[in-house]
Amino acid sequence: MAKIDLAKDKLIPLCLRLSIPTAISQAVQVLYAIVDRMYIGHIEEIGTVALSAVGIASPITSLVSSFSVLIGLGGAPIMAMRLGGGEKERAEDVLSVALYLLIAISLILTPLFFFLRNPLLSLFGATESNISYASTYLGWYLAGTPFIIIATGLSSYLINQGQSKKAMIAVLTATVFNVVLDPLFIFVFNMDVKGAAIATVISQIVQFALTIYFITRKNLMLPLRLKKASGIGPLIIKIVKFGISPFIIIATDSLLMILLNTMLSRFGGQNADLLITASAIIQSFHLLVMNPLGGITAGCQGLLSYNYGAGNSERVRKGAMIAQTYAVIYSILMFTLIYLFAEDLVMLFTTDRYVAEYSAHYLRIFEMMIIPLAFQYSNVDAFTALAEVRFSLPLSLERKIIFLISIITLPQLLGAESAFYAEPIADLISGIVSTSLFWTQLKKILSKRKSI
């Protein structure tokens, strides 16, 4: 296979080669969780309560995983910029420091969340009937925290070297292991939620091993090697500063979804359970649609960062435009699919026709502005790739704040069902604002290229 050249390859096919594997990786990671829940939900006698327990634990596992994004998406653009600027030694410093940070964070978070898991589960809605299952699942899941944090974090450094296919292979292989091991541990060995967690940990170890194998290969532009980096303190600050925007996006998503369910429960009256069921289906499908969108835009970050570091402004501008075009095309396809086949799509999550029709109605509302959302994703990721935290962070916060305000006020004014409009309102406003800001600021950013 021809080696990828971020500086010279034709942009249109290059963006496809970078973004498609990353998008597939993101979709597979969502399916990873969904398949887990499908198996758990079919455990005899305890399936329903076990499924609710895992659902309660999920925001905590997402929060833990988001720290890998802080270091991965924070440091990978810096590495790519330095590579583009011909500063290989300084780029190696970034990769080495990132590895040390990922190890340190995993060693801190694993015991911290393990000992705090029961209070956190109670805070997130665990009850007497399901907290034991939730605690068991989360306790075993946390055993794999170091592996998944390091693997996910380092995969960004593969992607930003143009090796998104290798990152995809690691995720796909781990998913295959999880799909095979889940029924074996859950049903054959009768280990219920404990078995599901152990299967997940083994799969995470597989992903970790493959990621380490790929990122240490000598044929990489910048293979990982242990070294004593210079300027560690300032570099850590830069990595955290650049990674804070994507970290906030992922870390707060689960919390906002919990708030959505809370508002549906409080104002839903007799339909509260049905609304919450619809919400659970919609949230699962929303992740299945949106994670690949994030993969498309994130996959092209390395291209933008590398050429920004090399001072190739026109290639950065064209690359950003192509990445945004691909994101919009994908969102148009998903919008069409949802509006034509919402009922059929929802039936993947439930066999109850009434629940499916009810959920499909609100799915169309929830996803009605995914096309403007494509602009938001591409603009924020482009700002991140260009190390413009002063824009990426406020834009990320803006969308969350709009969603938060809408989710709190709409149900009180217009009833519980109006909560589903919070997402399209936030998507529309943030898409308009981010697009206006990006294309008015890009020329200024490129003309004042900084050394990172």
N, C-alpha and C positions, 0 to 999 in steps of 0.2 A: 504494500500500500504506500502511495506517495506521501512523503512527509509534508505536513502542513507548514506553510510559510505565511505568518500573519502579516508580513510586510508587503508581499508581492502577489499572492494568489488572488484570482478574480473574486471580487467581493460577494456577488450574488450566490455562487455555489459555495463559497467559503462559509458564509453565514449559515447556510443550510447544514453544512457538515458540522458546524459547531453547535447549532441550536437544536437540531432534531434529536441527537443522542441525549442532550441534557433534558429536553422536554420529556422524552421517554423515561428517563431516570426518575423525574419528578412524578410522572403518572404511576410508575411502578411502585414508588414509595407510598403513595396513597392507597393503591391496591393492596399493598402489604398489610396495612391496618384494616382495610375492609374485609379481606379474606380472613384475617384473625377473628374478626367479629362474627363473620358468617359461621365459622366452625364453632365458636363459643356459644352462639345462639342456638345451636342444635344439640347441645349437651342435654341428655335426658334429665328431667325433673328440675334441674337448676339453671337451664339455659337462659331463661329470661332474666333472672336475678344476676347471673354471672355476666351477662351482656351489659346490664346497667352498671355493674361494678367496673368493668373495663372502660365503659364510657366515661365514668367519673374519674378514672385514673388517667385517661388520655390527655387532658389539659396539662397534667403534671409531666407526663413523658414528653409532650411537645415543648414545654418550657425548658426542660433539661436539654433537649436536642437543639434548641435555639441558640445555646451558647456556642455550639460549633459553627453556626452561621456568623456570630460575632467575630470570630477569629478567621474563619474561612473567607467570607466575603469582605472582611475588613483588610486582610493582608494580601490576598491574591491580586487585586488591581495594582497595589504598590509594587509587588514583585514583577508584574507584567510591564509596568511603566519603566522600571529600572532595566529590565531586559531590553525593552525597546530603545532605551537611551544608551545601550552598550555597557551598562554597569552590572556585569554578571556577578561580581563579588558582593556588591550591595544587595542584589536580588537574592543571592544565597543566604544573606543575613536574615532577610524577611522570612524565607521558608524555614530556616532553622529556629528562629524565635517563635514562629507560629506553632511548630511542633512542640516546643517546650511549653508554650501557653496552653495548648490543647491538653497535654498531659497533666499540667498543674490544675486546670479547671476540672478535669474529670476526677482527679483524686480528691478535690475539695467537694464537689457536688455529690459524688456517690454516697459517702457516709452522711453528709448533711441531709439529703433528701430521704435516705433510708431511715434515719432516726426521727425525722419530722413527718414521715409519710401518713401516719394515722391522723394527726391534727390537720394536715393539709386535705386529706380525703374528707374529713368531716366538714371542713370549710367549703369544699366544693360540692357538698350535697350528699355524701354517703350516709346511709341509714343503718340501723341495727341489722337489717336483713342482708345487706350487701357489703358492709365494710370489711368483713373478714375476707371475702373473695377479692375485693379491691386491694386490700393490704397485702395479701399473698401474691397477687399478680404484680403489683408495683415493686414489692420487695425483691422478687426474682428478676424482674425487668431491669432494675437498677444494677444488677450484677454485670450487665452488659454495657453500662454507661460509658466506661473508658473506651471501649471498642467503637461504639457508634459515634461518639463525639470526635475521636481522632479520625475515623474513616470519613465521616461527613465533612469535617473541616478540611482535611487534606485533599478531598476530591475537588474542591474549588481551585486548588493550586494545579491540579491536572487540567481542569477545564480552561484555566487562564493561560495555559501553555498550548492550547489548541488540541488537547487530548480528551475531549468530552466523551469520545467513544469508549475509552478505557474506564472512565468513571461510570459510564452506563453498564458496562460488562460486570463491574463489581456489584452494582445494585441489583441487576437482573439475576446474577448467580445467587446472591443472598436471598432474593425473593423466592427463587425456585426451591432452595433449601427450606425456607419457611413454609411454603405451601405443602411440601412433602412431609415435613416433620410435625406440623400442627396436628393432623389427624392421627399420626402415630402416637404422639405423646398424650393427646387429649383422650382419644377413644380406645386405642389398643392398650396403652399402659394405664388407662383410667386416672390420669393426673389432672383432669379438668383445667381450670385457669392456670394452675401452676405449670402444667405441661405446655400451655400456649406461651407462657412467659419464657420457659426454658428453650422452646423451639426458636423463639425470637432472639434470645441471647446467642444461641449457636449460629444463627444466620448472621447476626451482627459480627461475630468473630470471623466468619467467612468473608464478609465485606471488608473488614479491617485488614485481613491477611492479603486479599487481592489488591486493595488500595496501596498498601505498603509495597507490595511486589511491583506494581506499575510505576509508582512515583520514585522508586530507587533504581529504575532501569537506566543504564548509561546512555541509551539512545535518545533520552529526553533532552529537550533544550536546557532544562535545569533539574537534574536529578537531586533527590533529597539525600543529604549527607550530614552527619553530625559534625558541627563545628562550633567554635567559640565566636559568637557574633559580636560585632562592635556596635556601640551606641544603643544598647539594649533598652534602656529606659525610655528615651525619646521614640524609639521604634514601637515599643509596646503602646505608648500613647497614641501614635498614628494609627496603628492597627485597630485599636478600640474605637478611636474617633471615626474612622471610615466604616467600621462594621456596625456602628450603633443604629443606623437607619434600618437595614434589613433585619437586625436583631429585634428592634421594636415591633416591626411588622409581624414577625412570626410569634414573638413572645406574647403579644397582646391579642392575637386573633382568637385564641381559645377563651380568653377572659371575656371578650366581647360576645362570643357565642353563648357563654354561660349567662351573661346578662340578658341576651335575647330570650333564652328559655325562661329566665326569671320573670321577665315582663309578660311573656305569654301565659305563664302560670298565674300571675297575679291578676291580670285583667281578662283572662280567657273565659272565666266563668265555667259553664258546663262543657264548653268546647276546649278547655285547657289541655286535657290529655291528647286530644286529637291534634291540636295546634303544635304541641311539643313533639308529637310523633312526626308530623309534617316537617317541623324544623330539623329534626335529626336526619331525616332523609335528604332534605335540601342541603344541609351542611355537608353531608357526605358527598353528594353530587357536586356541590360547589368546589370542594377541594379537588375532586377528580377532574374538573374543568380548568380551574385556575392554576393548579400547580404546574401543569405543562406550559401554560402561558408564562409563568415565571421562569420556567426552564428555557423558553425561547429567548427571552430578553437577557437572562443571566448567561446563557451560552455564548453570547456575542460580547460580553464584557471584556474578556481577555483581548479580543481584537481591538476594541476601542482603547483600552489601557496601553497596550503595546505600541500602537501607532501614535498615541498621544505622547508617550515617552520618547518616541523617535522623532517627534516634531512634524509628523505627516498629517497636517490639519485637514486636508481635503479628504483623505482616506477615513479619518474619524467622522467627518460630517456625513459622508456617503454611507459609512457603516452604520451609523446611528439611524439614518433614514431607512436603510434596508431592514434592520432589526425591527424598527417600528412597523414597517409594512408587513413583515411576516407575522408580527403579533396581532395586527389588525385583521389580517386575512384569517388567522386562526379563530379569533373571536367572532368574526362574521359567520364562519362555518358552525361554531358552537351555538351561536344565537339562533341560527336557522334550524339546527338540529333540535334544540330545546323547544322552539315554538311549534315545530311540526310533530314531534314525537315525545312530548313531555310525559304523557301517560305511560307509554311503553318504557321509557327510561326509568320512571319511578317504580315500575313493576319489578325492576331488578332488586329492589330493596324490600318489597312487601308483596304478599299474595292477596291482600285485601283490596278488592276493586274500589270500594268507597274511599278508603284511605289513599289509594293511588290517585283517584280523581281529585280529591281534596288537596293533596300534596302537589299535584301537577299544576293546579291553578296558582298556588303561591310560588312554585318554582319559576313560573314564567314572570311573575312580578319581581322576584328576588334577582333574577338574571337579566332583566330587561335592559340594563346599561353596561353589559360586559364589553361592548365595543369601546365606549369611552374609557373603561377600566384598562383596556389594552394600551392606550396612550399613557395612562398613569404608570403602569408597570414599566414600560419601555423608557419613559422619561426619567423616572427615579433610578432605574438601574444604570442608565447612561450617565447621570450625574454622579452616581457612585463610582462608575468606571473611571471617571475623570477626576476623582478625588474631591468633588465639590459637595462636601458634607453640609455646607451652609445652605444648599438647596435641597439635597436629598432628604435630610432629616426633617426640616419643616414640612415638606410635601408629604412625607410618611405620616407625621403627626397630624397634619391637617385632615387627611382622610379618616383617621381613627376618631378624631374629635367630632367631625361631622356625623359619623356613624353613631358615636356615643350620645350626642345631643338628640339625634333623631330617634334612637331606640328608647330613650327615656321619655321624650315629650309626646311622640306620636300616639302611643297606646293610651296615654292619659287624656288626649284630646279627641282621638278618633276611634278608639277601641283597639283591642289586642291585635287584630289582623293587620292593622296599619304598621305594625312593627316590621313586617317584611319589606316595607318601602324604604327602610333605613339604608339598606345596601345600595339600591339604584340611585338614591339621592346623593350618597357619598361618592359613588362611582362617577356620576355625571359632573359634579362640581370639581372633584379632584382631577378628572381627566382634562377639563377645560383649563383649569389653573396651571397644571403641570406642563401642558403643551405650550401655552402662552409663554410661560417662564423659560422653558428649555430653548425654544427657537429664537427667543429674543436675547438670551444670554450666551448661547453657544459660541458665537463669533468672538465675543469678549473673552470667553474662557480660553479659546484656542489661541488668541493673540497674546495672552499673558500666561503661556505655558509655564508651569512651575517644575522645579526639580523636587522629586519626592524622595 
